[in-house]
Amino acid sequence: MAGSERDQASGKPHVVIVGGGIAGLAAAFYLRNEPVRVTLLEGSDRIGGKLKVSDVAGVPVDEAAESLYANRRKTTGLIKDAGLGERIMSAGVTASAILTRNGIRHQPDRQFMGVPCDMDDLARSGVLSAAGLDRARQDLALPSFDREGDVSVASFVGGRLGQEVVDKLVDPFLAGVFSGRAEDLSFEATLTPLAMASRNHVSLADAAGSLTPVLAEGEKPPPVSVATLEGGFGSLPPTLVREVLAAAPDASLRTGASVRELTRTADGWRLAVGPVTAPEYLDADAVVVAVPAGPAGRLLAGVPGASAAVSALAEVPYSSVATVTLAYPHAAFANGGLHGRGYAAYRVPATEGKLVKEVTFTTVKWPHLAGEVEIVRCALGRFGEDHLLARDDADLVAVAAAELAEAIGVTGVPVASRVSRWEDALPQYTVGHLDRVKRIRESVATQPGLAVCGALYDGVGVGVCMATARKAADQVLGFLKKEAAGRSVAVGV
């Protein structure tokens, strides 16, 4: 029983966190100084999830997530609290381009999440054809579109600005963030600030303009405040593990510990850990579920009263991605478009028929990594392209190098490479996602001492995942304090 375990161990309430990705690990970090005993259970052989760094040609390069927005306290607060504030490194370049119409073209300066604000600026970019530009200008004259309920990004943005804006600007943005497609993804859930602003403007371009700074003629927009960590973003998880264990010596952070079952008991929760044939049982006063939709749904399936959450979790699909990291000698770019172009990355619309969807010039974006080689990261995989992960490393490296050479004229072959595969990496915020999240949270809220966090709730970025962990930690602490107060009253009576 959870109560007896509390008495036998440290006298503290026991909080079990299921999942050792950044959300679960952040939840453990937020609980480290609280009067609870924490156990974190991760089914794989490592803690950190999609935060992982390894060397390519002697340079530490992140294998998946590499950055966050540095000007938001909710995204940098945990990093600073972990003593890593001095290791936050700002991007040297953040501008991105679009590979389209037989060349790399500058993304419009005034745009919000791919949606252009200024039609003259859009025309100067050269991203759209003349017909596509004429269609985009119609947004300024079209009557208001009534929006009943949620709709796809493609249907609403395309209806206002035309399909070419969707194909060349918005869809590549969504592919980079969600590894998803505009025809599937929710306008309300993925472009949320724009969806809200659009209710106060007839023109979608005007709505986007209300969210971007007004620029004087010839003025460039302020750089986006993007940052990483010296040594790679993947260096964050081991630091958090050390901080948790240093602050809470009775904490336990375990790998290779798959949670098979979650059930209610008279005093709390019981978790079955490990193989079905020889399970280990842990009792807990509170549980934080920090795993993707599929595993979360399987755990909650055994919890009476959680059927609404289980059905909503079953509706969330996931996309798999691969990252191919290449190292080249400087001379390989002598005739290419890397140096002097001012771009940290370029995106590739799906309509171009390429496998690579985004290219990041890592040693340009992060000047502190510059050295003997140029590092380039190529992202592959949109929703529905899971088959790409089945191709062998040599094949993916060859494809990425060939498409890079074709796009910007890189010569020769890479001197080193690395392929990173991430199966079911990103939840797809398809139409109706906000309603699904509401159903999950309302259902979970009926379960005493249970909370959820992770990428499928409020956003897929690392900073937002950490913010959901803070919310989950606060929820279980609030429950435990209420329980403690109730026991005190009962004893007093």
C-alpha positions in Angstrom: 0.0 0.0 0.0 1.2 3.5 -0.7 0.7 4.6 2.9 2.7 1.7 4.3 5.5 2.4 1.8 5.6 6.0 3.0 6.0 4.8 6.6 8.6 2.1 5.8 10.8 4.4 3.7 11.5 8.0 4.4 8.2 9.1 5.8 7.7 11.2 2.7 4.9 10.7 0.1 6.2 8.7 -2.9 5.9 10.3 -6.3 6.6 8.0 -9.3 7.3 9.6 -12.7 6.7 7.3 -15.7 9.0 8.4 -18.6 12.5 9.8 -18.6 12.4 12.1 -21.5 12.8 15.9 -20.9 9.3 16.2 -19.5 9.7 13.4 -17.0 13.2 14.5 -16.1 12.0 18.1 -15.6 9.2 17.0 -13.4 11.8 15.2 -11.2 13.9 18.3 -11.1 11.0 20.5 -10.1 10.2 18.0 -7.2 13.8 17.7 -6.0 13.5 20.2 -3.1 10.0 19.2 -2.1 9.1 16.9 0.8 8.5 13.9 -1.4 10.4 10.8 -2.5 10.8 10.6 -6.3 11.2 7.5 -8.4 11.6 8.0 -12.2 11.1 5.0 -14.4 12.4 5.0 -18.0 11.9 2.0 -20.2 14.8 2.5 -22.5 18.5 2.3 -21.7 19.0 6.0 -21.3 17.4 9.1 -19.7 16.9 12.2 -21.9 14.6 11.2 -24.7 15.2 13.3 -27.8 18.0 15.3 -26.1 21.1 13.5 -27.1 24.5 14.7 -28.2 27.4 12.8 -29.8 30.6 13.8 -31.7 30.8 14.1 -35.5 34.3 14.7 -36.7 35.2 15.6 -33.1 32.4 18.2 -32.8 29.6 17.7 -30.2 26.4 17.9 -32.3 22.9 17.3 -31.0 21.1 14.3 -32.6 17.6 15.8 -32.4 16.3 18.8 -30.4 19.1 21.5 -30.4 17.6 24.8 -29.3 14.9 26.7 -27.5 13.7 30.3 -27.3 16.1 32.1 -25.0 13.9 35.1 -24.2 11.2 33.1 -22.3 11.7 32.5 -18.6 9.6 29.3 -18.8 12.1 27.9 -21.3 15.3 29.0 -19.7 14.4 29.0 -16.0 15.1 25.3 -15.5 18.4 25.6 -17.3 19.5 28.5 -15.1 18.2 26.8 -12.0 20.4 23.8 -12.9 23.5 26.1 -12.9 23.8 26.1 -16.6 23.0 29.8 -17.2 26.6 30.6 -18.3 26.6 27.8 -20.8 23.6 29.2 -22.8 24.9 30.0 -26.2 22.9 32.3 -28.6 22.6 31.5 -32.3 24.9 33.6 -34.5 22.5 33.4 -37.4 18.8 32.6 -37.4 17.6 33.6 -40.9 16.2 30.7 -43.0 15.6 30.4 -46.7 13.3 28.3 -48.9 14.5 25.9 -51.6 12.0 26.4 -54.4 11.7 27.5 -58.1 15.2 26.3 -58.9 17.1 28.1 -56.2 17.4 29.1 -52.6 15.2 32.1 -51.9 15.1 34.4 -48.9 12.1 33.8 -46.7 9.9 36.9 -46.4 11.1 39.2 -43.6 7.7 39.9 -42.4 5.9 36.6 -41.8 4.5 34.7 -38.8 5.0 31.0 -38.7 5.2 31.0 -42.5 2.2 33.3 -43.1 3.3 36.4 -44.9 2.3 39.9 -43.6 3.5 42.2 -46.4 2.7 41.4 -50.0 5.5 43.6 -51.4 8.0 41.9 -49.1 6.5 38.5 -50.3 7.0 39.6 -53.9 10.6 40.6 -53.3 11.4 37.2 -51.8 10.7 35.4 -55.1 9.3 32.4 -53.3 6.0 32.5 -55.1 5.2 32.5 -58.8 3.4 35.5 -60.3 0.1 33.6 -60.2 0.7 32.5 -56.6 1.5 36.1 -55.6 -1.7 37.4 -57.3 -3.7 34.8 -55.4 -2.1 35.7 -52.1 -3.0 39.4 -52.6 -6.7 38.4 -52.8 -6.6 37.8 -49.0 -6.7 41.6 -48.6 -10.0 41.8 -50.4 -11.8 38.6 -49.6 -14.7 38.8 -47.1 -14.4 37.3 -43.6 -14.4 33.5 -43.4 -16.6 32.2 -40.6 -14.8 29.4 -38.8 -17.0 26.9 -37.0 -14.8 24.7 -34.9 -11.3 23.6 -35.7 -10.1 23.4 -39.3 -6.8 22.3 -41.0 -4.0 24.8 -41.6 -4.2 24.1 -45.3 -7.9 24.7 -45.6 -7.9 28.1 -43.7 -4.6 29.5 -44.8 -5.1 28.2 -48.4 -8.6 29.7 -48.5 -7.3 33.1 -47.6 -3.9 33.2 -49.3 -3.9 30.4 -51.8 -2.4 27.0 -52.0 1.0 28.2 -53.1 1.5 30.1 -49.8 0.6 26.8 -48.0 3.0 24.7 -50.1 6.0 27.0 -50.2 5.9 28.7 -46.8 3.5 27.3 -44.2 3.9 23.6 -44.9 7.7 23.7 -44.8 7.4 25.5 -41.4 5.1 22.8 -40.0 7.3 20.0 -41.4 10.2 21.5 -39.5 8.4 21.9 -36.2 5.9 19.0 -36.2 7.2 16.8 -39.1 3.6 17.1 -40.2 1.5 18.2 -43.1 -0.6 21.3 -43.4 -3.6 19.4 -44.7 -3.7 17.3 -41.5 -2.6 19.7 -38.8 -5.0 21.9 -36.7 -5.0 25.6 -37.4 -6.0 26.3 -33.8 -3.4 23.9 -32.2 -0.4 24.6 -34.4 -0.7 28.3 -35.3 -2.5 29.2 -32.1 -1.5 32.9 -31.8 -2.4 33.5 -35.4 -5.7 31.6 -35.0 -6.6 33.9 -32.1 -5.5 37.1 -33.9 -7.5 36.1 -37.0 -10.7 36.4 -35.1 -10.1 40.1 -34.9 -9.0 40.7 -38.5 -10.7 40.0 -41.9 -7.4 39.6 -43.7 -5.1 36.8 -42.5 -2.1 38.8 -43.6 -3.2 41.6 -41.4 -3.7 39.1 -38.5 -0.1 37.9 -39.0 1.1 41.5 -39.2 -0.4 42.2 -35.8 2.0 39.6 -34.4 5.1 40.9 -36.0 7.1 44.2 -35.6 6.4 47.0 -38.0 9.6 47.7 -39.9 10.8 50.9 -41.5 11.8 50.8 -45.2 14.9 48.7 -45.5 14.9 47.6 -41.9 15.4 44.0 -41.1 13.4 42.2 -38.4 15.1 41.7 -35.0 16.8 38.3 -34.8 14.9 35.5 -33.2 16.3 34.8 -29.7 17.3 31.2 -30.2 19.9 29.4 -27.9 21.5 26.1 -27.2 23.9 24.9 -24.6 27.7 24.8 -24.8 28.5 21.1 -25.3 25.1 20.5 -26.9 21.5 20.5 -25.7 22.0 16.8 -25.1 24.2 17.7 -22.2 21.2 18.9 -20.2 19.7 15.5 -19.1 22.9 14.3 -17.3 23.2 17.6 -15.6 19.6 17.4 -14.4 20.1 13.8 -13.2 23.1 15.0 -11.1 21.1 17.9 -9.7 18.1 15.7 -8.7 20.3 13.2 -7.0 22.4 15.9 -5.2 19.3 17.6 -3.9 17.4 14.5 -3.1 19.7 11.5 -2.3 16.6 9.3 -1.7 15.5 9.8 -5.3 15.8 6.9 -7.8 16.1 7.4 -11.5 16.0 4.1 -13.3 16.5 3.0 -16.9 15.4 -0.3 -18.4 12.3 -0.1 -16.2 9.2 -0.4 -18.3 5.9 0.2 -16.6 3.4 -2.4 -17.7 0.4 -1.5 -15.6 -1.1 1.3 -13.5 -3.9 0.6 -11.0 -5.7 2.4 -8.2 -5.3 1.2 -4.6 -7.1 2.2 -1.5 -4.3 4.6 -0.6 -2.9 5.6 -4.0 -1.4 3.8 -7.0 0.3 0.6 -7.8 2.7 0.2 -10.8 3.8 -3.1 -12.3 7.3 -2.7 -13.6 9.4 -5.0 -15.8 8.5 -8.3 -17.6 5.0 -9.7 -17.4 6.5 -13.0 -16.2 8.3 -11.4 -13.2 6.9 -8.0 -12.5 8.1 -5.7 -9.7 5.4 -3.8 -7.9 5.8 -0.2 -6.7 3.3 1.7 -4.6 2.9 5.5 -5.0 1.0 8.3 -3.5 1.0 10.2 -6.8 2.0 9.5 -10.4 3.2 11.7 -13.2 2.7 10.1 -16.7 5.3 11.6 -19.0 5.2 9.2 -21.9 3.8 9.5 -25.5 0.1 8.9 -26.3 0.3 5.2 -27.0 2.0 4.1 -23.8 0.0 6.6 -21.7 -3.2 5.2 -23.1 -2.2 1.6 -22.3 -1.4 2.6 -18.7 -4.6 4.5 -18.2 -6.7 1.7 -19.7 -6.5 -0.1 -16.4 -7.8 3.0 -14.4 -11.6 3.1 -13.8 -13.0 6.5 -14.9 -10.2 7.3 -17.3 -11.9 6.0 -20.5 -12.3 9.5 -21.9 -8.5 10.1 -21.7 -7.8 6.6 -23.2 -10.0 7.2 -26.2 -8.5 10.7 -26.8 -5.0 9.4 -26.5 -5.7 6.7 -29.1 -6.6 9.5 -31.6 -3.1 11.1 -31.5 -0.8 9.9 -34.4 2.9 10.2 -34.4 5.6 11.0 -37.0 9.0 9.4 -37.2 12.1 11.4 -38.3 15.7 10.8 -39.2 18.6 13.3 -38.9 21.7 12.9 -41.1 24.6 14.9 -39.8 27.5 15.5 -42.3 31.0 17.0 -41.8 32.8 18.6 -44.7 36.1 20.3 -45.2 35.8 24.0 -45.6 36.9 23.7 -49.2 33.7 21.8 -50.1 31.7 25.0 -49.9 34.1 27.1 -52.0 31.5 27.2 -54.8 28.5 26.6 -52.6 25.9 28.8 -50.9 26.9 28.3 -47.3 29.3 31.2 -46.7 28.3 34.8 -47.0 24.6 34.0 -47.6 23.5 34.8 -44.1 21.4 31.7 -43.6 21.3 29.3 -40.7 19.0 26.9 -42.5 16.9 26.3 -45.5 13.6 24.5 -45.8 12.4 22.3 -48.6 8.7 22.2 -49.6 7.2 18.8 -50.1 6.3 19.9 -53.6 10.0 19.9 -54.6 9.9 16.1 -54.4 13.0 15.8 -52.1 13.6 13.5 -49.2 15.4 16.1 -47.1 12.9 18.6 -45.7 15.3 20.9 -43.8 19.0 21.7 -43.8 20.7 23.4 -40.9 24.2 24.8 -41.3 25.2 23.9 -37.7 28.6 25.6 -37.6 27.1 28.8 -39.0 24.1 28.8 -36.7 26.3 28.0 -33.7 29.6 29.9 -34.1 31.1 28.3 -31.0 31.2 25.0 -32.9 33.2 26.4 -35.8 36.5 24.8 -36.3 38.3 22.4 -38.7 35.1 21.2 -40.5 31.7 22.5 -41.5 28.8 20.6 -39.9 25.5 20.3 -41.7 22.3 18.6 -40.3 19.8 17.3 -42.8 16.3 16.4 -41.5 14.2 13.7 -43.3 10.7 12.4 -42.7 7.3 13.9 -42.8 4.2 12.3 -41.4 3.5 9.1 -43.3 7.2 8.6 -44.3 8.2 6.1 -41.6 9.6 3.9 -44.3 12.6 6.2 -44.5 13.9 4.9 -41.2 14.2 1.5 -42.7 16.8 2.6 -45.2 20.4 1.9 -44.2 22.8 4.5 -43.0 24.9 4.6 -46.1 21.8 5.1 -48.3 20.5 8.0 -46.1 23.9 9.7 -46.0 24.2 9.4 -49.8 20.7 10.9 -50.3 21.3 13.8 -48.0 24.8 14.6 -49.5 23.4 14.4 -53.1 20.5 16.7 -52.4 22.8 19.1 -50.5 25.2 19.2 -53.5 22.3 19.8 -55.9 20.9 22.6 -53.8 24.0 24.6 -52.9 26.9 23.2 -54.9 28.8 21.4 -52.2 31.6 19.4 -53.7 33.3 16.2 -52.6 32.1 13.8 -50.0 31.7 14.3 -46.3 34.6 13.3 -44.1 32.3 12.0 -41.4 28.6 11.3 -40.9 26.0 10.2 -38.4 22.5 8.9 -38.8 20.0 9.3 -36.0 16.6 7.7 -36.2 13.7 8.8 -34.0 10.7 6.5 -34.2 7.3 8.0 -33.3 9.2 11.2 -32.4 6.5 13.9 -32.7 2.8 13.9 -31.9 0.6 15.2 -34.7 -1.7 18.0 -33.7 -4.3 17.1 -36.1 -7.7 18.8 -36.4 -9.5 18.6 -33.1 -6.3 18.3 -31.1 -7.2 21.0 -28.5 -10.4 19.2 -27.8 -8.5 15.9 -27.3 -6.1 17.5 -24.9 -9.0 19.0 -22.9 -10.7 15.6 -22.7 -7.4 14.0 -21.5 -6.8 16.6 -18.8 -10.4 16.6 -17.6 -10.4 12.8 -17.4 -7.0 12.7 -15.6 -8.1 15.5 -13.2 -10.8 13.1 -11.8 -8.0 10.7 -10.7 -6.5 11.6 -7.2 -2.8 12.2 -7.4 -2.4 11.7 -11.2 -0.9 14.2 -13.7 0.3 14.1 -17.3 2.9 16.1 -19.2 4.9 16.0 -22.4 5.0 17.0 -26.0 1.4 16.1 -26.9 -0.3 18.7 -24.7 0.8 22.3 -25.2 3.6 22.2 -27.8 6.4 20.0 -29.0 9.3 22.4 -28.2 11.7 21.5 -25.3 10.8 24.6 -23.4 7.0 23.9 -23.6 7.6 20.3 -22.5 9.4 21.6 -19.5 6.5 23.9 -18.7 4.0 21.0 -18.8 6.3 19.2 -16.4 6.1 22.2 -14.0 2.3 22.1 -14.2 2.3 18.4 -13.5 4.6 18.7 -10.6 2.5 21.5 -9.1 -0.6 19.4 -9.6 0.7 16.4 -7.6 2.1 18.6 -4.9 -1.2 20.4 -4.6 -2.9 17.0 -4.2 -0.4 15.7 -1.6 -0.6 18.9 0.5 -4.4 18.6 0.5 -4.2 15.0 1.5 -1.7 15.9 4.3 -4.0 18.6 5.5 -6.9 16.2 5.5 -5.0 13.7 7.6 -4.0 16.4 10.1 -7.7 17.4 10.5 -8.7 13.8 11.0 -6.0 13.2 13.6 -7.1 16.4 15.4 -10.7 15.3 15.5 
